[in-house]
Amino acid sequence: MENIQKVDLTKVKPYGDTLNDGMVQMSFTLPVPYGDEAKEAARQLAAKMGFDDPAVVYAKDLGVGYTYFIVYGKCTHTVDYTAIEVPKVDMEFMDREEVEQYIEENIKRNVVIVGACTGTDAHTVGIDAIMNMKGFDGNFGLERYKGIEAINMGSQVPNEELIAKAIETKADAILVSQVVTQKDVHIANLTQLVEMLEAEGLRDKVILVCGGPRISHELAQELGYDAGFGAGSYANHVATFVVKQIVERNLI
Amino acid sequence: MKSKLNLNPELIDSARSAAKNIAEDVQKFIDKNTTVAVERTIARLMGVDGVDEIDKPLPNVLIDAIKEGGGLSKGAAFWIGNAMVNTGKTPQEIAEKVSSGEIEITKLPIASEDKILEAVYKTAEEMVERIKNNRNRRDEYLRTLGEGKKPYLYVIVATGNIYEDVLQAQAAAKQGADIIAVIRTTGQSLLDYVPYGPTTEGFGGTYATQENFRIMRKALDEVGEEVGRYIRLCNYCSGLCMPEIAAMGAMERLDVMLNDALYGILFRDINMQRTFVDQYFSRIINGFAGVIINTGEDNYLTTADAYEEAHTVLASQFINEQFALKAGLPEEQMGLGHAFEMDPMLENGFLYELAQAQMAREIFPKAPLKYMPPTKYMTGNIFRGHLQDAMFNLVSIWTNQGIQLLGMPTEAIHTPHLQDRMLSIENAQYIFNNVRSIGDEVEFKKDGIIQKRAQEVLTKAEELLRDIEKEGIFNTIEKGKFGGVKRSFTGGKGLEGVVEKDEKYFNPFIDLMLGGAR
């Protein structure tokens, strides 16, 4: 092993089959007709992206005068891994039984959670995975949790209706799912909800959580949410966050 | 055709007869009622189009005026016909005068019934002729240009800008696509009007407007001539404007329409009374126009488990078949839906998918089944995703599906990029060609995993249909038996647009299209 170079974490670059070879595979389309000039254009573009020895290994005519490329190149840049800090929901997640026990011991009443896909978003996959009985990937949803009353309002729910439901049910937490992110429609939607809650004087009284494949905790906090859950999140993650917040913020 | 799955024909017959009774039960309700969307459709088919100064479509202006005048139960045809007899003007001119306030359509003197009928039928027959000509034009294209082999390769475009969609659609056709679906902008299904004119802004899709239909139709005819294949155009005849979209599609020669009331009820929370009535008229129009409908059973599996709930898909296919027959839509136009949505980590999952697809093929032998790709278990791992799509393609060619909605490796990430579509078409073409005759060559082991699975799903579907037959479809939906979603009879969107018909009510197009020679 002594013959192998050690990783310098302050200067990390991609690994192909040798440390620091910088190998990257990429594919893209250029709006130019297929041919030698197109391949050269792709090669030059990869060079401008900071790749040494760019190689166009495949090119295909897409019709309509556009060409698709698969390109390899050696990345010339590095990052300092030791200096990285990523804001995330930083806690030990409890499993379902632990959450149920935590509620019983610390909150001693039902926790009410209202969730919806808001605005024009019709994609309920995310909110269903977190809230519905069945859950996702073997992880039961919030409906299954003893001590949690989960109300899934479904898709295309206006922010007004979501807030009205939260008031009506005296919700402890509001979950918002946003899957469609084309033209940043989710940002406008999520921001509007925060503003409306603030206007109603409710923002501090509820735990506000958003989720979706393009949502990060950092983005969520920037928008004024308590937490954001991206891909790979399960009901127990959201439940842990909500019940701990109830206790920490003394919303019991 | 000999059953490869050793399915019990008596069970199939029993399931089909239960579905027939279920549909007949609902039909009694449908026949008694009409909706604002049905009446706007009649107005459109009589030639009313355009918008007023605040962009409100004239069909809405007209039907709202009739509704406010308390005349909706007599139907739009009655009032338009009466106004034609009174004023000698065309339906379009009448709508414009209603909009400007020059005519109060429900306050005109009532003409004789004969005269009203004569005026209405003359106009209606012209439109029916136009639609018939569109159908002939399609047949002519299919004769001269020909078409792709089945399963047809179906891809979506969804840029939000119809002109950008045209570029992507033409590229897809050149790469080998047979059907281009223009995804609608998110939320359009809940609009109680159809927007007007060409559109360049949309979220996750493009507005369905008659002008957009026309633009895309023209583009596909052009590229079809170029590639020597008729390219079919698909849109979404669902939501609150179901029959209106069907009418627009019939006028502009669309070829394929998503068209499923159950889908709207479960996944868009549209009121069930409203949408069953809307669906009936929309299917009559689609049937007459030669449009292949696609039903939405695949969607159940995005919320319910594909392995455990497979029988609900089959049960719904049986019901959709009967609703379609009621509307005069022949089997050859029934793109009954299902999907490849089982957890890819399930042991022998491929065999279960194969069993399901083969079963649908055998039970609905003439239907151009619409097979949907994996979506629920697609991830950011585009490489595994490409393999999942390959497995899906393999099942499809093996079981002779009709319409293959191509999966995209980037399904979980974004609406398809130009290259994603190329990779998907290449995937399907490679597999379809490479195993073209596998279905003719390979039989399944007697009482093996595949046969047993199909028999079990059929048995459960038959039981479910017998239950629904007793309970009625409305109650069944209220109990959440489809897709695990519960909807109430009086809940959801659009109920205020349903009215009971007066005895004077008539819809000339049901008569002309359902009774007409096909």
Boltz contact constraints between the chains, C-beta under 6 A:
constraints:
  - contact:
      token1: [A, 29]
      token2: [B, 418]
      max_distance: 6.0
  - contact:
      token1: [A, 29]
      token2: [B, 419]
      max_distance: 6.0
  - contact:
      token1: [A, 62]
      token2: [B, 171]
      max_distance: 6.0
  - contact:
      token1: [A, 62]
      token2: [B, 418]
      max_distance: 6.0
  - contact:
      token1: [A, 62]
      token2: [B, 422]
      max_distance: 6.0
  - contact:
      token1: [A, 63]
      token2: [B, 171]
      max_distance: 6.0
  - contact:
      token1: [A, 63]
      token2: [B, 174]
      max_distance: 6.0
  - contact:
      token1: [A, 63]
      token2: [B, 175]
      max_distance: 6.0
  - contact:
      token1: [A, 64]
      token2: [B, 170]
      max_distance: 6.0
  - contact:
      token1: [A, 64]
      token2: [B, 171]
      max_distance: 6.0
  - contact:
      token1: [A, 68]
      token2: [B, 419]
      max_distance: 6.0
  - contact:
      token1: [A, 120]
      token2: [B, 186]
      max_distance: 6.0
  - contact:
      token1: [A, 120]
      token2: [B, 187]
      max_distance: 6.0
  - contact:
      token1: [A, 122]
      token2: [B, 186]
      max_distance: 6.0
  - contact:
      token1: [A, 128]
      token2: [B, 303]
      max_distance: 6.0
  - contact:
      token1: [A, 180]
      token2: [B, 186]
      max_distance: 6.0
  - contact:
      token1: [A, 180]
      token2: [B, 204]
      max_distance: 6.0
  - contact:
      token1: [A, 182]
      token2: [B, 203]
      max_distance: 6.0
  - contact:
      token1: [A, 182]
      token2: [B, 204]
      max_distance: 6.0
  - contact:
      token1: [A, 185]
      token2: [B, 203]
      max_distance: 6.0
